[in-house]
């Protein structure tokens, strides 16, 4: 069979249909001006009695242009809520009670004492909000690091009850409930290795060896129970294959063959099986 020729007629037809589509024109936004509803109604009433002033006609013209623009954009499905809010200057930082305070609180009907009390309460609330500290903008505080090692760092030259180095009149006391915290995050291998170099002495006469004792808590087994647990969690809790963990540990200078990992997980399974069955 010969090579099939492309259908140029269908392609030409699509191009013609594309040319016939009306292009969307970017209309400039009208100059939006906020007008009080009561003021606008009074203006309409005065229009029946006599001619409006130049300023009143400009405000009424702006209201009509804004209304026609909103209706036209809604009809063409080009207007979104965000665009409509930005058109009228209603940003997300404005509160609804500030915009509609006159309508909801009846600001025109309140006396001067009530208005003053309301302003005082609003000022107190604003001052309280300013005094509140920021929430940290999404950063994790020191309390979130529950698995971190905590090291107490004493001051290099001050003790409780010493004289103040600044004024030399007062005394300094430890801030036990408000210490300065510094979080430092370091990278390490999932399975960490420690090499203990035990100092050894040998008698030149009898050949007896005297080896230093291991530090307390070091243990005499090569693989700790925590190493078995982390390998099992990485494999069956996070889906990390043994071969991939072997490559990662090898790059970080801690050899951990896949076969050894399997032996560690198997031994751990024997230890925790009674707990699982129970």
C-alpha positions as CSV (number, residue, x, y, z in Angstrom):
1,X,0.0,0.0,0.0
2,X,1.2,3.5,-0.8
3,X,1.7,6.2,1.7
4,X,-1.4,7.9,2.8
5,X,-1.7,11.6,1.8
6,X,-2.6,14.1,4.5
7,X,-6.1,15.5,4.4
8,X,-5.3,19.1,3.4
9,X,-9.0,20.0,3.0
10,X,-9.8,19.3,6.7
11,X,-6.8,21.3,7.8
12,X,-7.8,24.2,5.6
13,X,-11.3,24.1,7.0
14,X,-10.1,24.3,10.6
15,X,-8.0,27.3,9.8
16,X,-11.0,29.1,8.3
17,X,-13.1,28.3,11.3
18,X,-10.4,29.7,13.6
19,X,-10.3,32.9,11.6
20,X,-14.0,33.4,11.9
21,X,-13.9,33.2,15.7
22,X,-14.4,36.6,17.3
23,X,-11.3,37.7,19.1
24,X,-11.6,38.9,22.7
25,X,-10.8,42.5,23.0
26,X,-9.3,43.8,26.3
27,X,-11.7,46.6,27.4
28,X,-10.3,49.1,29.9
29,X,-11.8,48.9,33.4
30,X,-14.1,51.8,34.3
31,X,-13.1,54.3,36.9
32,X,-14.8,52.8,39.8
33,X,-16.0,55.2,42.5
34,X,-17.7,54.2,45.7
35,X,-21.0,56.1,46.3
36,X,-23.0,55.8,49.5
37,X,-26.4,54.0,48.8
38,X,-28.4,56.6,50.7
39,X,-26.6,59.4,48.9
40,X,-27.4,57.7,45.6
41,X,-31.1,57.4,46.4
42,X,-31.3,61.1,47.4
43,X,-29.6,62.0,44.2
44,X,-32.2,60.1,42.2
45,X,-35.0,61.9,44.1
46,X,-33.5,65.3,43.3
47,X,-33.2,64.3,39.7
48,X,-37.0,64.5,39.5
49,X,-37.2,67.9,41.1
50,X,-34.6,69.7,39.0
51,X,-31.2,69.5,37.2
52,X,-28.3,67.8,38.9
53,X,-24.9,69.4,39.5
54,X,-21.9,68.5,37.5
55,X,-20.4,66.5,40.4
56,X,-23.7,64.5,40.9
57,X,-23.9,63.8,37.2
58,X,-20.3,62.5,37.2
59,X,-21.0,60.2,40.1
60,X,-24.3,58.9,38.6
61,X,-22.5,58.3,35.2
62,X,-19.7,56.3,37.0
63,X,-22.3,54.1,38.7
64,X,-24.1,53.4,35.4
65,X,-20.8,52.6,33.7
66,X,-19.7,50.3,36.5
67,X,-23.0,48.4,36.4
68,X,-22.9,48.0,32.6
69,X,-19.3,46.7,32.8
70,X,-20.1,44.1,35.4
71,X,-23.2,42.9,33.5
72,X,-21.3,42.7,30.2
73,X,-18.3,40.8,31.8
74,X,-20.7,38.4,33.6
75,X,-22.4,37.7,30.3
76,X,-19.1,36.9,28.6
77,X,-17.9,34.8,31.6
78,X,-14.8,36.9,31.9
79,X,-15.3,38.1,35.4
80,X,-14.1,36.2,38.5
81,X,-14.8,36.8,42.1
82,X,-11.1,37.9,42.6
83,X,-11.2,40.2,39.7
84,X,-14.5,41.7,40.9
85,X,-13.1,42.3,44.4
86,X,-10.0,43.9,43.0
87,X,-12.2,46.1,40.8
88,X,-13.9,47.5,43.8
89,X,-10.8,47.6,45.9
90,X,-12.0,44.8,48.2
91,X,-8.7,43.1,49.0
92,X,-8.5,40.1,51.3
93,X,-6.9,42.1,54.1
94,X,-10.1,44.1,54.6
95,X,-12.6,42.8,57.1
96,X,-16.3,42.6,56.4
97,X,-17.2,44.3,59.7
98,X,-15.1,47.3,58.7
99,X,-16.8,47.6,55.3
100,X,-20.3,47.2,56.6
101,X,-19.9,48.8,60.0
102,X,-22.4,51.5,59.3
103,X,-25.1,49.1,58.0
104,X,-24.7,46.4,60.8
105,X,-24.0,48.6,63.8
106,X,-26.2,51.5,62.8
107,X,-23.3,54.0,63.1
108,X,-25.6,56.9,62.2
109,X,-28.0,56.2,65.1
110,X,-25.4,55.7,67.8
111,X,-24.7,58.5,70.2
112,X,-21.3,60.1,70.7
113,X,-20.6,58.1,73.9
114,X,-21.4,54.7,72.2
115,X,-19.3,55.7,69.2
116,X,-16.4,56.6,71.5
117,X,-16.7,53.3,73.5
118,X,-16.8,51.4,70.2
119,X,-13.6,53.1,69.0
120,X,-11.9,52.5,72.4
121,X,-12.8,48.7,72.2
122,X,-11.5,48.5,68.6
123,X,-8.3,50.3,69.7
124,X,-7.8,47.8,72.5
125,X,-8.3,44.9,70.2
126,X,-5.9,46.3,67.7
127,X,-3.2,46.9,70.4
128,X,-3.7,43.3,71.7
129,X,-3.2,41.9,68.1
130,X,-0.1,44.0,67.7
131,X,1.3,42.7,71.0
132,X,0.8,39.0,70.1
133,X,4.0,37.5,68.7
134,X,4.1,36.0,65.2
135,X,3.3,32.3,64.8
136,X,6.6,31.6,63.1
137,X,5.4,31.6,59.4
138,X,5.3,27.8,59.2
139,X,8.7,27.1,60.7
140,X,9.0,24.3,63.2
141,X,9.9,25.3,66.7
142,X,12.3,23.6,69.1
143,X,9.4,21.7,70.8
144,X,8.6,20.0,67.5
145,X,11.9,18.1,67.5
146,X,10.9,15.5,70.1
147,X,13.5,13.0,68.7
148,X,16.4,15.4,68.9
149,X,19.3,15.1,71.3
150,X,19.2,17.9,73.9
151,X,22.5,19.3,75.2
152,X,22.7,21.6,78.1
153,X,25.2,24.4,77.5
154,X,26.3,26.3,80.6
155,X,27.3,29.9,80.4
156,X,31.1,30.4,80.0
157,X,31.5,33.0,82.8
158,X,28.2,33.6,84.7
159,X,26.6,31.8,87.5
160,X,23.3,32.4,89.3
161,X,23.7,35.3,91.8
162,X,26.7,37.0,90.0
163,X,26.8,40.7,89.5
164,X,25.4,42.1,86.3
165,X,28.3,42.7,83.8
166,X,26.3,45.6,82.2
167,X,25.1,47.7,85.2
168,X,27.3,46.3,88.0
169,X,24.5,46.9,90.4
170,X,22.0,44.1,89.9
171,X,22.4,40.3,90.1
172,X,21.7,37.8,87.3
173,X,19.4,34.8,87.6
174,X,19.0,31.9,85.3
175,X,15.9,31.9,83.1
176,X,14.9,28.3,83.5
177,X,11.6,28.6,81.8
178,X,12.8,30.8,78.9
179,X,16.2,29.5,77.8
180,X,17.7,30.5,74.4
181,X,17.1,27.6,72.1
182,X,19.1,26.8,68.9
183,X,18.1,24.0,66.6
184,X,20.8,22.5,64.4
185,X,19.9,19.8,62.0
186,X,22.7,17.6,60.6
187,X,22.6,14.8,58.0
188,X,23.8,11.3,58.8
189,X,23.4,7.8,57.5
190,X,20.2,6.0,58.4
191,X,22.3,3.3,60.0
192,X,25.1,5.1,61.9
193,X,28.4,3.3,62.7
194,X,30.8,4.1,65.5
195,X,34.3,2.8,65.7
196,X,35.8,2.5,69.2
197,X,39.6,2.6,69.3
198,X,40.4,0.9,72.6
199,X,43.8,1.8,73.9
200,X,45.9,-1.4,74.4
201,X,49.0,-2.0,76.4
202,X,51.3,-5.1,76.1
203,X,53.9,-6.3,78.5
204,X,57.3,-6.7,76.9
205,X,58.2,-9.6,79.2
206,X,55.1,-11.8,79.5
207,X,53.2,-10.5,76.5
208,X,50.0,-9.9,78.5
209,X,47.5,-7.4,76.8
210,X,45.7,-4.8,78.8
211,X,42.7,-3.4,76.8
212,X,40.6,-0.4,77.9
213,X,37.0,-1.0,78.8
214,X,34.2,0.0,76.5
215,X,32.2,3.2,77.4
216,X,29.1,2.6,79.4
217,X,26.1,1.7,77.1
218,X,28.3,0.9,74.1
219,X,27.3,-2.8,74.0
220,X,29.4,-5.7,72.8
221,X,27.3,-6.7,69.8
222,X,28.1,-5.3,66.4
223,X,24.6,-4.5,65.3
224,X,22.4,-2.7,67.9
225,X,18.7,-3.4,68.3
226,X,18.1,0.2,67.0
227,X,19.9,-0.7,63.8
228,X,17.6,-3.7,63.3
229,X,14.6,-1.6,63.9
230,X,15.5,1.2,61.5
231,X,16.3,-1.3,58.7
232,X,12.9,-3.0,59.2
233,X,11.1,0.3,59.2
234,X,12.8,1.5,56.1
235,X,12.0,-1.7,54.3
236,X,8.5,-2.5,55.4
237,X,7.4,0.9,56.7
238,X,8.7,3.2,54.0
239,X,9.2,0.8,51.1
240,X,13.0,1.3,50.7
241,X,14.5,-1.9,49.1
242,X,17.5,-3.5,50.7
243,X,19.7,-3.0,47.6
244,X,18.9,0.8,47.5
245,X,19.8,1.1,51.2
246,X,23.0,-0.8,50.6
247,X,24.0,1.8,47.9
248,X,23.1,4.7,50.1
249,X,25.0,3.4,53.1
250,X,28.0,2.6,50.8
251,X,28.1,6.2,49.6
252,X,28.1,7.4,53.2
253,X,31.0,5.2,54.2
254,X,29.0,2.6,56.2
255,X,29.0,-0.8,54.4
256,X,25.7,-2.6,54.9
257,X,25.1,-5.4,52.4
258,X,21.6,-6.4,51.5
259,X,22.1,-9.9,52.8
260,X,23.2,-8.5,56.2
261,X,20.1,-6.4,56.3
262,X,17.9,-9.5,55.7
263,X,19.6,-11.3,58.6
264,X,19.0,-8.3,60.9
265,X,15.3,-8.1,60.0
266,X,14.9,-11.9,60.4
267,X,16.5,-11.8,63.9
268,X,14.4,-8.9,64.9
269,X,11.3,-10.7,63.6
270,X,12.0,-13.6,65.9
271,X,12.3,-11.3,68.9
272,X,9.1,-9.4,68.2
273,X,6.9,-12.3,67.1
274,X,5.6,-13.1,70.6
275,X,4.6,-9.5,71.0
276,X,2.8,-9.4,67.7
277,X,1.0,-12.7,68.4
278,X,-0.1,-11.4,71.8
